[in-house]
Structure formats: structure tokens, C-alpha cells
Amino acid sequence: GAGVSQTPSNKVTEKGKYVELRCDPISGHTALYWYRQSLGQGPEFLIYFQGTGAADDSGLPNDRFFAVRPEGSVSTLKIQRTERGDSAVYLCASSPSGQETQYFGPGTRLLVL
Amino acid sequence: GQSLEQPSEVTAVEGAIVQINCTYQTSGFYGLSWYQQHDGGAPTFLSYNALDGLEETGRFSSFLSRSDSYGYLLLQELQMKDSASYFCAGLNSGNTPLVFGKGTRLSVIA
């Protein structure tokens, strides 16, 4: 595909459950970013990968959040023991090498009941 | 860290010109980007300023003044499809994540 894709597009879960959100970046893009966006707010940075390694994870709110990118392409954001406050749109973006232009996916809308 | 301030809402008439301002407070500021986001959609890149001055891309232009910690997005010949949220986003270096403002919701009316 030409753009960043994210699956699932929507996820409804119960409080306390575990969820995984997937991001397929644009082919060849080495930099990958996860953001979280609440209604009426701008995207909030979570974690940034350069290749396989997390270059900056300072935005992860707590240790319930974890992300991996084992082969330097697809990334998975994992949330343990979900809380209602985790409900948001989770956006993934990629760029060729950490440049200023980031290409965003459509997001995963997570609702924790 | 960074913080960016922009108006929450702007309304303008179709065919007119609108300017969306963004002021920032940051250490290690590198550049300012602008993104457009339609309801339910993904943010899409509009422009980037690393140097002072005006960058023009079709109907959209973006301006940066580093000495004033200020920038703006200028939209000309407004069309109904320009109704969306517009975010300014600061960059600390070429390889770090963006810090977004809260967004300006633009409504274009006939």
C-alpha cells in the first residue's frame, strides 16, 4: 500500500483487558512514531522508533504501555490492564529517516468500557 | 519541553483569506510544521518552516519568526473543503517527535 495503515480501525474492550494495536508504515521508512489523540486535542507523543530500537519512549504514560518493532517495519503498541482513561485515537506515523514530514495512518479508535 | 498556543476556533467566508497564528515556548526549537486534519481523518502534512520567512505552497503559506517565537498558516481562496482542524507542531531536532498544539478548528461558511 502507498500509505501508513493501522489495524484494527476500531477496538472496544473492557477495563482490565489487554490490547494490541498494529501499524504498517510506508515501505522503506526507518522512523516510526506512535501518538495518542483525545477529542479536541492535538496528537500527544508516545514513542519513537528508529529502525528496530526505541529512540525515545519518554511519552509512554506508564509501564502498562509498551511498543515493539522487531524487524524495523511493522510496529505493535501493547496496552496492559486497560483503563477507561486509555480511550482515545492511537495514531501511527512514519517518515523516511526522522525528518520533519511525518505521514500519519488513519488511527485506531480505542474505547475502554 | 515545548508548548504551542493557537486559537481554538476560526470562522471565515468561502473565497476569503484566513490566518491561523501559533506561538510557542520551547528550548532547542528547530522548526515549525503545520498539519490539517478532517473529522475522523488522519493528520496530513501541509508545510514546514525551519528558517524565518514565508513558505508558499499553492493556496497555503506558512510563516515563521524565530525571534518572536511565532508562526502562522495563511489559507487563501478558501474552499468549503478547507473546513478542518489545523495543528501547528514544533520540532526540537530533525529526528525527534513533533509536539502539537491543541489545534484550530476552521469553519468555512458560504
Interface residues (C-beta under 8 A of the other chain):
Chain A: V4 A31 Y33 Y35 G40 Q41 G42 P43 E44 F45 Y48 Q50 A55 D56 G59 L91 A93 S97 G98 Q99 E100 T101 Q102 Y103 F104 G105 P106 G107
Chain B: G31 S33 Y35 G41 A42 P43 T44 F45 Y48 A50 F87 A89 L91 G94 N95 T96 P97 L98 V99 F100 G101 K102 G103
